[in-house]
Amino acid sequence: MGRVRLYRVSSVVVRQRDLGEADRVLVLYTRERGKLAAVAKGIRRPRSKLAGSLQLFSHASIQLAAGRSLEVVTQARARDTFYELRTDMVRFAHASYAAELLDALTDQGMVDTVLFDLLLSTLAALDSGGDASAVIRGFEVKLLTRLGYGPELDECVSCGAEVEGRGQRFSVTQGGVLCAKCGPLGSGAHLSPAGLQALRELRHMDATAVSGKRLSASAREELARLMRAFVDSHLDRPLRSSAFLAQESLDSA
Amino acid sequence: MRAYPRSLARLIEELEKLPGVGPKTAQRLALHLLHASAEDAAALAEAIQDVKQSIRECPVCFNYTDADLCPVCSDPHRDEATLCVVGEARDLLAMERAGGLRGRYHVLGGLLSPMDGIGPESLRISELLARVREGKIREVVLATNPTVEGDATAMYLAAQLRPLGVRVTRIALGLPVGGDLDYADDVTIARALEGRTEM
């Protein structure tokens, strides 16, 4: 047997599943290697040294050993556990949604430090009590844009005319706004001028700036509904946490 | 490949379905049972059937029981004013093993987890609130796991329970007994310091 290959990464736990007696399989989104799955052995035992640093959403510096099918976590040091996320249902559910969405839209081995930083800043913004609705809409728009699925918000997806912000609609199937002329002909959903303006701003704001922004109640509801349909159109199956948010009426909270 | 007689292959197949049992272990267990006495084998088969037929959930606390009420709920010496909330029945067994609680229990049947689609209506939360509303309970001890899901569930329950006028407490977080401070992780040490007690 050759030498065990060890390496260090900066990671966030986006999903976890119990394995055997005391182990857990973690899906980690890492800065250096993208998404990967790793086994944390003995993590469910009270004296596990890994447990504190490798909770769901935790940002940690970890050491991994290359395994046959799964990597094995050998060391972990928490950078930020985002502890406040567990103190509030709204933040907890939105953080779950962000993690599940990133997991659903990325493949293992796809390295993207921009996405890693987006996830981290989104969790930090939720943790520090930013407006959950605004933070998550910003996360969705930036995540989809980065992956090439971003909504077209400036030009009509039907005729290419510049959309000025009056009388426009949003087509989920065509992936963007329809101008006042094309809107009524297509199958677009209503998109208010304020909603469009908010989406346009969210594209370019970082999560810290977004967290200080408060959406109006009507804009929240409108954008939650619209983005849910838009995100769903890019997924094989609907996300559980998305259904959870809708069911508990947290998505417009 | 049919190295085994059919009945033995079937036993191995069934044993493989058990958690933590792989093909190798299943084969070892099956061969062990093959060599065991007829009584031992029958006792095991009977025990499995018995547990499936007689065990159900206690209608009050949702612990396992083979009677109308579980052993804890039917014990008249238990303190009626204290109620300990746990995620799963196995957590109740752990609390009982430790033996520090004189009150009764409530088993939620899981923990809130948006990613797994487990919301408040999937858990026995309305049953918990109904028990507290009866008025005999004065303190509710939230003993869910100190994980993200467990803590979030505890916070959610605390918000629901406080308006009912009961004292709501959370089990402490800190260093394991017999542990070494030098080897503990940073998060645990930070929580232990936060939860320090007067001496």
HADDOCK unambig.tbl for C-alpha pairs under 7 A between the chains (distance, minus, plus):
assign (segid A and resid 20 and name CA) (segid B and resid 19 and name CA) 6.82 0.50 0.50
assign (segid A and resid 20 and name CA) (segid B and resid 20 and name CA) 5.33 0.50 0.50
assign (segid A and resid 46 and name CA) (segid B and resid 176 and name CA) 6.82 0.50 0.50
assign (segid A and resid 47 and name CA) (segid B and resid 176 and name CA) 6.49 0.50 0.50
assign (segid A and resid 49 and name CA) (segid B and resid 184 and name CA) 6.31 0.50 0.50
assign (segid A and resid 49 and name CA) (segid B and resid 185 and name CA) 5.62 0.50 0.50
assign (segid A and resid 52 and name CA) (segid B and resid 185 and name CA) 6.26 0.50 0.50
assign (segid A and resid 52 and name CA) (segid B and resid 187 and name CA) 5.42 0.50 0.50
assign (segid A and resid 52 and name CA) (segid B and resid 188 and name CA) 6.13 0.50 0.50
assign (segid A and resid 53 and name CA) (segid B and resid 187 and name CA) 6.78 0.50 0.50
assign (segid A and resid 55 and name CA) (segid B and resid 147 and name CA) 6.79 0.50 0.50
assign (segid A and resid 55 and name CA) (segid B and resid 148 and name CA) 6.74 0.50 0.50
assign (segid A and resid 56 and name CA) (segid B and resid 148 and name CA) 6.35 0.50 0.50
assign (segid A and resid 86 and name CA) (segid B and resid 148 and name CA) 5.55 0.50 0.50
assign (segid A and resid 86 and name CA) (segid B and resid 151 and name CA) 5.77 0.50 0.50
assign (segid A and resid 86 and name CA) (segid B and resid 152 and name CA) 4.48 0.50 0.50
assign (segid A and resid 87 and name CA) (segid B and resid 152 and name CA) 5.68 0.50 0.50
assign (segid A and resid 87 and name CA) (segid B and resid 155 and name CA) 5.78 0.50 0.50
assign (segid A and resid 88 and name CA) (segid B and resid 152 and name CA) 6.60 0.50 0.50
assign (segid A and resid 88 and name CA) (segid B and resid 155 and name CA) 6.82 0.50 0.50
assign (segid A and resid 89 and name CA) (segid B and resid 152 and name CA) 6.59 0.50 0.50
assign (segid A and resid 89 and name CA) (segid B and resid 156 and name CA) 6.69 0.50 0.50
assign (segid A and resid 93 and name CA) (segid B and resid 114 and name CA) 5.81 0.50 0.50
assign (segid A and resid 96 and name CA) (segid B and resid 114 and name CA) 6.27 0.50 0.50
assign (segid A and resid 96 and name CA) (segid B and resid 115 and name CA) 5.99 0.50 0.50
assign (segid A and resid 100 and name CA) (segid B and resid 115 and name CA) 6.68 0.50 0.50
assign (segid A and resid 240 and name CA) (segid B and resid 114 and name CA) 6.45 0.50 0.50
assign (segid A and resid 240 and name CA) (segid B and resid 115 and name CA) 5.40 0.50 0.50
assign (segid A and resid 240 and name CA) (segid B and resid 116 and name CA) 6.18 0.50 0.50
assign (segid A and resid 240 and name CA) (segid B and resid 117 and name CA) 4.98 0.50 0.50
assign (segid A and resid 241 and name CA) (segid B and resid 114 and name CA) 4.47 0.50 0.50
assign (segid A and resid 241 and name CA) (segid B and resid 115 and name CA) 4.79 0.50 0.50
assign (segid A and resid 241 and name CA) (segid B and resid 117 and name CA) 6.14 0.50 0.50
assign (segid A and resid 244 and name CA) (segid B and resid 114 and name CA) 5.67 0.50 0.50
assign (segid A and resid 244 and name CA) (segid B and resid 117 and name CA) 6.09 0.50 0.50
assign (segid A and resid 244 and name CA) (segid B and resid 119 and name CA) 6.69 0.50 0.50
